[in-house]
Amino acid sequence: MRQCADMMPSGDYRSQDPKVTPPPRARIGESMEALIHHFKLFTEGFHVPVGEVYSAVESPRGEIGCYLVSDGSSKPYRLHVRGPSFVNLQAIPLLMRGGSVSDAITTVSTVDPVLGEVDR
């Protein structure tokens, strides 16, 4: 932790792009432009460039993927989150091969699914 804190650059940690970063709280009470910008940013959101992106993060249960398609507006055209439990449950038939019905509970628990994210 000390090494991380020592290597952290000093200064503001936020993006300096005014299109995606709200103005400092102190400026909202002083400047009408800052108030308008703050209001528009939080009511309309910011416009994402047209295109698509897939990003993945490794979690204890597997890879969580997020697929986002933008049409240039402030709301996503399509958003799909790929939960790791949905993919992990596909291995159950292979793991159960040659086993008995009583082994199903143990086999499913070894995969450690979150069934709430599997329900579609």
matplotlib code that plots the C-alpha trace (Angstrom):
import matplotlib.pyplot as plt

x = [0.0, 2.8, 4.5, 1.2, 0.6, 4.2, 3.9, 0.5, 0.9, -0.2, -3.0, -6.6, -7.6, -10.6, -10.6, -10.1, -12.6, -15.5, -17.9, -17.7, -16.6, -18.8, -17.4, -16.0, -18.7, -17.4, -17.8, -21.5, -22.5, -20.3, -20.8, -24.0, -22.2, -20.9, -24.5, -25.9, -23.1, -23.7, -27.5, -27.1, -24.5, -26.6, -30.0, -28.9, -25.7, -22.8, -22.8, -20.7, -19.0, -20.7, -19.3, -19.2, -16.9, -16.4, -14.6, -13.9, -12.9, -11.7, -13.8, -13.5, -16.2, -14.8, -14.9, -17.5, -18.0, -19.7, -20.7, -21.9, -23.2, -23.6, -25.5, -24.1, -26.8, -26.5, -28.2, -26.7, -28.3, -27.5, -25.9, -25.2, -23.5, -22.1, -22.1, -19.6, -22.1, -24.0, -20.9, -19.7, -23.0, -22.4, -19.8, -22.3, -23.2, -19.5, -18.8, -21.9, -21.0, -20.7, -22.0, -25.3, -28.2, -27.2, -23.9, -25.7, -25.8, -22.1, -21.3, -23.3, -21.8, -18.3, -19.1, -20.3, -23.0, -25.0, -28.3, -29.8, -27.5, -28.3, -32.1, -32.9]
y = [0.0, 2.4, 1.7, 2.4, 5.6, 6.8, 6.2, 8.0, 11.3, 14.4, 16.7, 16.2, 12.6, 13.5, 13.9, 17.5, 17.1, 19.5, 17.4, 14.4, 15.9, 18.2, 21.5, 21.8, 22.2, 25.6, 27.0, 26.0, 28.7, 31.3, 30.8, 30.6, 28.7, 26.1, 25.7, 25.2, 22.8, 20.8, 20.6, 19.5, 16.9, 15.3, 15.5, 14.7, 12.8, 12.9, 11.7, 8.6, 8.3, 6.0, 2.4, -0.7, -2.0, -5.2, -5.1, -7.9, -8.1, -11.2, -12.0, -14.9, -16.8, -16.1, -13.4, -10.7, -9.2, -6.0, -5.3, -1.8, -0.4, 3.4, 5.3, 8.6, 9.6, 9.8, 6.4, 3.1, 1.5, -2.0, -3.2, -6.8, -8.1, -11.6, -13.2, -15.9, -18.3, -18.7, -19.9, -22.0, -23.9, -25.2, -27.5, -29.4, -32.1, -32.9, -33.0, -35.2, -37.8, -41.2, -39.9, -40.5, -38.2, -37.8, -36.3, -33.4, -31.2, -31.6, -31.0, -27.9, -26.6, -27.1, -24.7, -22.2, -20.4, -17.4, -18.5, -15.0, -14.0, -17.2, -16.6, -14.9]
z = [0.0, 0.8, -2.5, -4.4, -2.4, -3.0, -6.8, -7.1, -8.9, -7.1, -8.2, -9.3, -10.0, -12.2, -16.0, -17.1, -19.9, -19.1, -21.2, -18.9, -15.5, -13.4, -12.3, -8.7, -6.1, -5.1, -8.6, -8.8, -6.4, -8.0, -11.7, -13.7, -16.5, -14.0, -12.7, -16.2, -17.1, -13.9, -14.5, -18.2, -17.3, -14.7, -16.5, -20.1, -19.5, -21.9, -25.5, -26.1, -29.6, -32.1, -32.0, -29.9, -27.2, -25.1, -21.9, -19.5, -15.8, -14.0, -10.9, -8.4, -10.3, -13.8, -16.5, -16.3, -19.7, -20.7, -24.3, -25.2, -28.5, -28.8, -31.5, -30.4, -27.9, -24.2, -23.7, -24.9, -27.9, -26.5, -23.3, -22.5, -19.4, -19.6, -16.2, -15.4, -13.9, -17.2, -18.9, -15.9, -15.8, -19.4, -18.0, -15.8, -18.4, -19.0, -15.2, -14.6, -17.2, -15.6, -12.2, -10.5, -9.8, -6.2, -7.4, -9.1, -5.9, -5.3, -9.0, -9.2, -5.9, -7.2, -10.1, -7.4, -9.6, -8.7, -10.2, -10.1, -13.0, -15.0, -15.0, -18.3]

ax = plt.figure().add_subplot(projection="3d")
ax.plot(x, y, z, "-o")
ax.set_aspect("equal")
plt.show()
